[in-house]
């Protein structure tokens, strides 16, 4: 059969959208138009779903499609796809046509054959219905009957040429073993313009699906492995984020639920950021989340609380005991609680569920407790990727997210999180235990908080019937005490202080007394001085009087004696 | 539609004929071989058949109607049971089995 040469491909090849979320973005628009795409994978990987989903999307855009089923019967396929929200029944036989092409197991084969029959039938249908897209599902089943490599290659070439000539967009699916190698079909990828391989494997006992664009002529689509899940709308790809980190930022503050913590943060958490609370089991991480949720609900902001640990009723009951009543918000619909076991789904499926919940409830605040349990499903590196996607997704929607992560064992000293999400969280609060003197006390500290000045002090977290409170810790000379030890030490200090004061008073009294005493003594001394002075004066006057008396006496005596007085110097006058 | 009726020389019975339809694809090698092989068998066994040859390339609608997947396909519509034999009919044993004829005369 002469073949016409293919039309020269334009640089920007037209694409057809598959309608698979994530795939169209990664592949640069979808599958190549008017060309053949090969989808390979092991059993149960989703090849049929991929092909059928593309056809269904085409029908929604008004383009009819033909599905040629070589492996399963069309009834089987339609029945299996009822769970997807495609409204298959409405479009089958109107815009989407199934051709059953299964060879019955009792077929009689007398020699070699070619595929002209089915190609003619498809062409007839395409002309009749105006279909522009055709799927050949499970072509390896038919070709294996040829049992001749040369013949198979010939038929594959015939199929490809037919597709090229007919200008239909073709999707061919074929089974390969787990190594993506099928010796029968190894030349098929060389003919097709685009080859997609689907994979389904166990990672740490959890089933993970992945998709990889092995080849895409004329496109720079990424050939990395992408996570894939099969959800209610069909296949969804977790697209590798090629988007820039471009979140809306706000300087609004949101209360954390504990007044003193808000003060430590300089006002509260920033809106639309990610907050991480880490700590060992029992350090009240969930309680802090509850306080945040309650504060958000009281402000009238819709809140979504996702728990991988406890049921919603249990959480509400636990919070009631610390004065965080959430039941009324749950009843009014302001608070939506969702609890599920982490191991029940892969982390990609969890992400999609969270997306769905967010779209449905439209919250402004979100709690995920604990985020670290996503590690239990599918390994650390994969979970880390999923976690960063969750937080990016929330930030894009201006949702403030509070997550908790469990640290176990020796991590408490190292303040490292197993998921390494401390790098994407904007605020990181760490809770720890202080065990001393037979007591466990909870300590809270802010490790980091981007964009705000925060306190660097450790505070003690106290839970009581009145709620959560932060109290100061006793810290002196490098010692940090909490709880009763702190109380004791503070008491001791008080007593010491008191004793000091009393002593001071005593001493003061004493000194006063001595002062008074000294003053008295001064008085006495003064008086004595006076006395002495008087005495001295008296003595002097007595002496003077005595002397006068003696002189007088002498004169008298002399007078009375009228004696010859010796001539004395100066005394001549006396004789006259 | 290309119709060719074959009758072995000398046959006269009008009823009890085997009704066969052979779907071919133009002048494809497998189809040519099928026609040749079938003719040879009919000559050899002196069969009385009512044979119709349909070219799917010219009348694709027929292929769609009968769900013909590969060419050549030989369909026996009378007598019962209805059988299909795919391939160029080079395997005589299978061909005879499909026609419901014994292996040896």
Interface residues (C-beta under 8 A of the other chain):
Chain A: X1 X99 X100 X101 X103 X107 X108 X109 X110 X111 X112 X113 X114 X115 X116 X117 X118 X120 X121 X123 X124 X125 X127 X142
Chain B: X23 X25 X26 X28 X30 X31 X33 X34 X37 X56 X57 X60 X61 X63 X64 X67 X68 X69 X70 X71 X72 X73 X74 X83 X84 X85 X86 X87 X88 X89 X90 X91 X92 X94 X95 X97 X98
